[in-house]
């Protein structure tokens, strides 16, 4: 399965300098494509790239995929249990050994550990086995023409045309439905700007060269702010009672403070006071799994905005680095998708920004839940339950 939702972290480009006609979306596709060609040419795309664009066609299936994303209605235990499987753990370990010298070079040059890189490699395409079968050109042209997010996808389409024009990619390159390419599903702009020739053959091939994939992924994570030599996630055990309102990813506190409140390591050992300040995250409430998230975790959220995906990617990285499976504990049952929509409607009616009534427990909904839990006297752990829904 190709995880085709990384596009949500693409940088929104400023299009004010483009011709007005090239900024439009929707309408006749051929006319729109002609306007896009003018913009691409003004940005340096040559004949080969423009010729490829002339053959681009809209793909209705891409639009349907864009409208029907539902993978993150799954909770953390459900999603991580499915994604962190024996295949990925075994093949991840094998690849870490097989390409040990490349991983060592990646960490030396960019500061990113091999297990972190390998976890993304595993989750995105199963180490290159499933890279997607959509025409990347058609997919990006469709999404750039569509009026839902044209300002996001237009720059990606022009980056793709540049890669085609340079001969780095063929015009018929295939990938995920949202335009990601290669073994770690990079967007064309990342391919163009962050690609690294890891095998020394003079070109960047993120579809079939593992050394290129490893070095490029390390470069991307480094560019997003990875801090060398620091952890990213650590599973912990939490006490029955503590100031739950102090939890949350962004509320980073010294390790000594968490220790004072009774937080311990996975095996109930004392926490290392030399660790960086961290936030305590409870993805399924205070009765479920618990993790300290360090500043490096922020890089995961630059890769993908979904907390469920990023927690899973970070957790897989810890497993590949030697950590055991997390303790599921006994979380309180969550809400169904329909109940989650009801909750979001109630939260929105109270003035909270939940980011849309979509039944997905995103960061906006979690923060709104925390605020209402505090107002109502509930334990503030960000986990929506039926008792909270009833109280609202």
C-alpha positions as CSV (number, residue, x, y, z in Angstrom):
1,X,0.0,0.0,0.0
2,X,1.4,3.4,-1.0
3,X,0.7,6.0,1.7
4,X,-0.4,8.8,-0.6
5,X,-1.1,11.6,1.9
6,X,2.3,13.2,2.3
7,X,1.2,16.0,0.0
8,X,-0.4,17.8,3.0
9,X,3.1,19.1,4.1
10,X,4.0,20.6,0.7
11,X,5.1,24.2,1.0
12,X,2.5,26.6,-0.4
13,X,4.2,28.7,-3.1
14,X,3.5,32.4,-3.7
15,X,1.9,32.7,-7.2
16,X,1.4,36.4,-7.3
17,X,4.2,36.8,-10.0
18,X,2.5,34.4,-12.3
19,X,0.2,35.6,-15.1
20,X,-3.4,36.0,-14.0
21,X,-4.6,33.4,-16.4
22,X,-2.1,30.9,-15.1
23,X,-3.5,31.2,-11.6
24,X,-7.0,30.1,-12.5
25,X,-8.3,26.6,-11.7
26,X,-11.1,24.6,-13.1
27,X,-12.8,25.3,-16.4
28,X,-11.7,23.9,-19.8
29,X,-8.7,21.7,-19.1
30,X,-7.0,22.4,-22.5
31,X,-7.2,26.1,-22.0
32,X,-5.9,25.8,-18.4
33,X,-3.0,23.5,-19.6
34,X,-2.0,26.1,-22.2
35,X,-1.9,28.8,-19.5
36,X,0.1,26.5,-17.3
37,X,2.6,25.9,-20.1
38,X,3.2,29.6,-20.4
39,X,3.9,29.8,-16.7
40,X,6.2,26.8,-16.8
41,X,8.1,28.3,-19.8
42,X,8.5,31.6,-17.9
43,X,10.1,29.6,-15.1
44,X,12.7,27.9,-17.3
45,X,11.0,24.7,-18.4
46,X,12.2,23.8,-21.9
47,X,10.8,21.9,-24.9
48,X,11.0,18.4,-23.4
49,X,9.1,19.4,-20.3
50,X,6.5,21.4,-22.3
51,X,6.0,18.6,-24.7
52,X,5.3,16.2,-21.8
53,X,2.7,18.7,-20.4
54,X,0.9,18.8,-23.7
55,X,0.0,15.1,-23.2
56,X,-1.3,15.5,-19.7
57,X,-4.9,14.5,-19.1
58,X,-7.3,14.8,-16.2
59,X,-7.8,11.7,-14.1
60,X,-11.2,11.4,-12.4
61,X,-9.9,8.7,-10.1
62,X,-7.3,11.0,-8.6
63,X,-10.1,13.5,-7.7
64,X,-12.1,10.6,-6.1
65,X,-9.0,9.6,-4.1
66,X,-8.5,13.1,-2.9
67,X,-12.0,13.4,-1.7
68,X,-12.2,10.0,0.0
69,X,-9.2,9.8,2.4
70,X,-10.2,7.9,5.5
71,X,-7.2,6.0,6.7
72,X,-6.8,8.2,9.7
73,X,-10.1,7.4,11.2
74,X,-8.2,4.5,12.7
75,X,-6.8,5.0,16.2
76,X,-3.1,4.7,17.0
77,X,-3.2,1.1,18.2
78,X,-5.2,-0.1,15.2
79,X,-3.0,1.8,12.7
80,X,0.4,1.1,14.2
81,X,-0.4,-2.6,14.8
82,X,-1.2,-3.0,11.1
83,X,1.7,-0.9,9.8
84,X,4.5,-2.1,12.1
85,X,4.4,-5.7,11.1
86,X,6.9,-8.6,10.9
87,X,7.7,-8.0,7.2
88,X,8.8,-4.4,7.8
89,X,10.7,-5.2,10.9
90,X,12.6,-8.1,9.3
91,X,13.3,-6.4,6.0
92,X,14.1,-3.2,7.8
93,X,16.8,-4.9,9.9
94,X,18.1,-6.6,6.7
95,X,18.4,-3.4,4.9
96,X,20.1,-1.7,7.8
97,X,22.7,-4.4,7.6
98,X,22.9,-4.5,3.8
99,X,23.4,-0.8,3.4
100,X,25.3,-0.2,6.6
101,X,28.0,1.9,5.0
102,X,25.5,4.1,3.3
103,X,23.5,4.6,6.5
104,X,26.8,5.5,8.3
105,X,27.6,8.1,5.7
106,X,24.0,9.5,5.9
107,X,24.3,9.9,9.6
108,X,27.8,11.3,9.4
109,X,26.8,13.9,6.8
110,X,23.2,14.7,7.9
111,X,23.0,13.5,11.5
112,X,19.9,11.2,10.9
113,X,20.1,7.7,12.2
114,X,19.5,4.7,9.9
115,X,16.4,3.4,11.8
116,X,14.7,6.7,11.3
117,X,15.3,6.7,7.5
118,X,14.4,3.0,7.3
119,X,11.1,3.5,9.0
120,X,9.9,6.0,6.3
121,X,11.3,3.7,3.6
122,X,9.2,0.9,5.0
123,X,6.0,2.7,5.6
124,X,5.9,4.6,2.3
125,X,6.5,1.8,-0.2
126,X,7.7,-1.4,1.6
127,X,11.3,-0.6,0.5
128,X,10.3,0.3,-3.0
129,X,8.0,-2.7,-3.7
130,X,4.9,-0.6,-4.1
131,X,5.6,2.8,-5.5
132,X,2.2,3.5,-7.1
133,X,0.8,3.1,-10.6
134,X,-0.7,6.5,-11.3
135,X,0.8,8.7,-14.0
136,X,2.5,11.4,-12.0
137,X,2.0,13.9,-14.7
138,X,-1.7,13.3,-15.0
139,X,-2.2,13.2,-11.3
140,X,-0.5,16.5,-10.6
141,X,-2.1,18.1,-13.6
142,X,-5.5,16.9,-12.3
143,X,-4.9,18.2,-8.8
144,X,-3.4,21.5,-10.0
145,X,-6.5,22.0,-12.3
146,X,-8.9,21.1,-9.6
147,X,-10.0,24.0,-7.4
148,X,-9.6,22.3,-4.1
149,X,-5.8,23.0,-3.7
150,X,-4.4,24.4,-6.9
151,X,-2.0,26.6,-5.1
152,X,-0.4,23.5,-3.5
153,X,-0.1,21.3,-6.6
154,X,0.8,23.8,-9.3
155,X,4.3,24.3,-8.0
156,X,4.7,20.5,-7.8
157,X,3.6,20.1,-11.4
158,X,6.2,22.7,-12.5
159,X,8.9,21.0,-10.5
160,X,7.9,17.7,-12.2
161,X,8.1,19.3,-15.6
162,X,11.6,20.6,-14.7
163,X,12.7,17.1,-13.7
164,X,11.4,15.7,-17.0
165,X,13.0,18.6,-18.9
166,X,16.4,17.8,-17.3
167,X,16.0,14.1,-18.1
168,X,16.0,13.1,-14.5
169,X,12.5,11.5,-14.9
170,X,10.7,10.2,-17.9
171,X,7.4,11.8,-18.9
172,X,5.6,8.6,-18.2
173,X,6.9,8.3,-14.6
174,X,4.4,6.6,-12.2
175,X,3.8,7.1,-8.5
176,X,1.1,7.8,-5.9
177,X,-2.2,9.4,-6.7
178,X,-1.1,12.7,-5.1
179,X,2.1,13.1,-7.1
180,X,4.7,11.5,-4.8
181,X,7.5,9.6,-6.5
182,X,10.0,6.9,-5.6
183,X,10.8,4.6,-2.7
184,X,10.1,7.2,0.0
185,X,7.4,9.0,-2.0
186,X,8.9,12.4,-2.3
187,X,7.2,15.3,-4.0
188,X,8.7,16.7,-7.2
189,X,10.0,19.8,-5.5
190,X,11.8,17.7,-2.9
191,X,13.2,15.4,-5.6
192,X,14.5,18.5,-7.4
193,X,15.9,20.4,-4.4
194,X,16.9,17.7,-1.9
195,X,17.9,14.8,-4.2
196,X,21.3,13.3,-3.4
197,X,23.4,11.0,-5.7
198,X,24.2,8.4,-3.1
199,X,25.7,5.8,-5.4
200,X,27.9,8.2,-7.4
201,X,26.6,7.4,-10.8
202,X,26.0,11.1,-11.6
203,X,22.2,11.1,-11.3
204,X,19.6,11.0,-8.6
205,X,17.3,7.9,-9.0
206,X,14.8,7.7,-6.2
207,X,12.9,4.9,-7.8
208,X,15.6,2.2,-8.0
209,X,18.8,3.3,-6.2
210,X,18.7,2.5,-2.4
211,X,21.8,4.6,-1.8
212,X,20.1,7.6,-3.5
213,X,17.0,6.9,-1.5
214,X,18.9,6.7,1.8
215,X,21.0,9.8,1.3
216,X,18.1,11.9,0.0
217,X,15.8,11.0,2.9
218,X,18.6,11.9,5.3
219,X,19.0,15.2,3.5
220,X,15.3,15.9,3.6
221,X,15.0,15.2,7.3
222,X,18.1,17.3,8.0
223,X,16.7,20.2,6.1
224,X,13.5,19.9,8.2
225,X,15.5,20.5,11.4
226,X,16.7,17.1,12.6
227,X,19.0,17.4,15.7
228,X,21.9,15.0,15.5
229,X,22.5,12.8,18.5
230,X,19.2,13.4,20.1
231,X,16.2,10.9,20.5
232,X,12.8,11.4,18.9
233,X,10.5,9.2,20.9
234,X,10.6,7.1,24.1
235,X,7.9,4.9,25.5
236,X,7.1,5.5,29.2
237,X,4.8,4.4,31.9
238,X,2.6,6.9,33.6
239,X,1.1,6.9,37.1
240,X,-2.6,6.6,38.0
241,X,-2.7,10.3,38.8
242,X,-0.7,13.3,37.7
243,X,-1.3,16.8,36.4
244,X,-2.8,15.6,33.1
245,X,-3.2,19.1,31.9
246,X,0.6,19.4,31.6
247,X,0.7,16.7,28.9
248,X,0.8,17.3,25.2
249,X,3.4,17.4,22.5
250,X,4.1,21.1,22.6
251,X,4.3,21.4,26.4
252,X,7.9,20.3,26.7
253,X,9.2,20.0,30.3
254,X,12.5,18.9,31.8
255,X,12.8,15.2,32.3
256,X,13.3,15.8,36.0
257,X,9.7,17.2,36.2
258,X,8.2,14.2,34.5
259,X,10.2,12.0,36.9
260,X,8.8,14.0,39.9
261,X,5.3,13.3,38.7
262,X,6.0,9.6,38.6
263,X,6.7,9.0,34.9
264,X,9.2,6.2,34.4
265,X,10.7,4.3,31.5
266,X,9.2,1.3,29.7
267,X,10.4,-1.2,32.3
268,X,9.6,1.2,35.2
269,X,13.2,2.4,35.4
270,X,14.1,5.9,36.3
271,X,14.3,8.4,33.4
272,X,17.7,9.7,32.3
273,X,17.9,13.3,33.5
274,X,20.3,14.1,30.7
275,X,17.6,13.7,28.0
276,X,16.3,16.8,26.3
277,X,13.0,18.3,27.5
278,X,10.0,16.5,26.1
279,X,6.3,16.5,25.8
280,X,4.2,13.6,27.1
281,X,1.8,12.3,24.5
282,X,-1.1,10.0,25.2
283,X,-2.5,9.0,21.8
284,X,-5.4,7.1,23.3
285,X,-5.7,8.8,26.6
286,X,-4.1,8.4,30.0
287,X,-5.1,4.7,30.2
288,X,-3.4,3.8,26.9
289,X,0.2,3.9,25.5
290,X,2.3,6.8,26.6
291,X,5.3,8.4,24.9
292,X,7.8,11.2,25.6
293,X,8.3,13.1,22.3
294,X,11.5,15.1,21.9
295,X,12.2,18.1,19.6
296,X,13.2,15.7,16.8
297,X,9.6,14.5,16.6
298,X,8.6,17.9,15.2
299,X,10.5,16.8,12.0
300,X,8.0,14.0,11.6
301,X,5.2,16.4,11.6
302,X,6.9,18.4,8.8
303,X,7.0,15.2,6.8
304,X,3.3,14.4,7.5
305,X,0.7,16.3,9.5
306,X,-1.1,13.3,10.7
307,X,-0.3,12.5,14.4
308,X,-1.4,8.9,13.9
309,X,1.0,8.4,11.0
310,X,3.9,10.3,12.6
311,X,3.6,8.5,15.9
312,X,3.6,5.2,14.0
313,X,6.7,6.2,11.9
314,X,8.5,7.3,15.0
315,X,7.6,4.1,16.8
316,X,8.7,2.0,13.9
317,X,12.0,3.8,14.1
318,X,12.4,3.0,17.8
319,X,11.7,-0.7,17.0
320,X,14.3,-0.8,14.3
321,X,16.7,0.8,16.8
322,X,16.0,-2.1,19.2
323,X,13.1,-1.0,21.4
324,X,10.4,-3.6,22.3
325,X,6.8,-3.4,21.3
326,X,4.8,-0.8,23.3
327,X,2.6,-1.6,26.2
328,X,-1.0,-1.2,25.0
329,X,-2.3,-1.0,28.5
330,X,-6.1,-0.7,28.7
331,X,-7.4,2.5,27.0
332,X,-10.9,3.7,27.4
333,X,-12.9,3.0,24.2
334,X,-12.9,5.9,21.7
335,X,-15.6,7.2,19.4
336,X,-16.9,5.8,16.2
337,X,-16.5,8.0,13.1
338,X,-20.1,9.2,13.4
339,X,-19.7,9.9,17.1
340,X,-16.5,11.8,16.3
341,X,-18.5,14.0,13.8
342,X,-21.1,14.7,16.5
343,X,-18.4,15.6,18.9
344,X,-16.7,17.9,16.4
345,X,-20.1,19.6,15.7
346,X,-20.5,20.3,19.4
347,X,-17.0,21.6,19.7
348,X,-17.4,23.8,16.7
349,X,-20.6,25.2,18.2
350,X,-18.7,26.2,21.2
351,X,-16.2,28.1,19.1
352,X,-13.4,25.6,18.8
353,X,-11.5,25.3,15.5
354,X,-11.6,21.5,14.8
355,X,-10.5,21.9,11.2
356,X,-13.7,20.5,9.7
357,X,-16.4,18.0,10.6
358,X,-14.7,14.9,9.2
359,X,-14.8,12.3,11.9
360,X,-11.0,12.3,12.1
361,X,-9.2,13.0,15.4
362,X,-6.7,15.6,14.2
363,X,-4.6,18.0,16.2
364,X,-7.3,20.7,16.2
365,X,-9.9,18.3,17.6
366,X,-7.5,17.0,20.2
367,X,-6.7,20.5,21.4
368,X,-10.5,21.4,21.6
369,X,-11.1,18.2,23.5
370,X,-8.4,19.1,26.0
371,X,-9.9,22.6,26.6
372,X,-13.4,21.1,27.1
373,X,-12.0,18.4,29.4
374,X,-10.4,21.2,31.5
375,X,-13.6,23.2,31.6
376,X,-15.7,20.3,32.6
377,X,-13.3,18.9,35.2
378,X,-12.3,15.8,33.3
379,X,-8.7,14.4,33.2
380,X,-7.1,16.5,30.5
381,X,-5.6,13.8,28.2
382,X,-7.0,14.8,24.7
383,X,-8.8,11.5,24.2
384,X,-12.5,11.9,23.3
385,X,-14.8,9.4,25.0
386,X,-18.6,8.8,25.1
387,X,-18.7,10.3,28.6
388,X,-17.2,13.6,27.2
389,X,-19.6,13.5,24.3
390,X,-22.5,13.1,26.7
391,X,-21.3,15.9,28.9
392,X,-21.2,18.3,26.0
